[in-house]
Amino acid sequence: MGFIGIICVIIMTVTLISIESNTKRLIQEQAETNRKLEQLLRKERF
């Protein structure tokens, strides 16, 4: 594994970390949206 191999590993690691943090943010946003929808639906019922 030469210099290029090491660079490839670093790039892959950074990419995976950024994908993971983006996924977590998306999941949090989705959860927030679901909560807001639930509140709206409850108001509609009563």
C-alpha positions in Angstrom: 0.0 0.0 0.0 1.7 3.1 -1.2 1.1 6.8 -0.9 -1.9 6.8 -3.2 -3.5 3.9 -1.2 -3.2 6.0 2.0 -4.8 9.0 0.3 -7.6 6.8 -0.9 -8.3 5.5 2.6 -8.3 9.0 4.0 -10.8 10.2 1.4 -13.0 7.2 2.0 -13.0 7.7 5.8 -13.9 11.4 5.4 -16.7 10.6 3.0 -18.1 8.0 5.3 -18.0 10.4 8.3 -19.8 13.2 6.3 -22.4 10.7 5.1 -23.0 9.5 8.6 -23.5 13.0 10.0 -25.8 14.0 7.1 -27.9 10.9 7.7 -28.2 11.7 11.5 -29.3 15.2 10.6 -31.9 13.9 8.1 -33.2 11.5 10.7 -33.6 14.2 13.3 -35.3 16.5 10.8 -37.7 13.7 9.9 -38.5 13.0 13.6 -39.2 16.7 14.1 -41.5 16.8 11.0 -43.4 13.7 12.3 -43.9 15.4 15.7 -45.3 18.6 14.1 -47.7 16.5 11.9 -48.9 14.6 15.0 -49.6 17.8 16.8 -51.6 19.1 13.8 -53.6 15.9 13.5 -54.4 16.0 17.2 -55.7 19.6 16.9 -57.8 18.5 13.9 -59.5 15.7 15.9 -60.5 17.8 18.9 
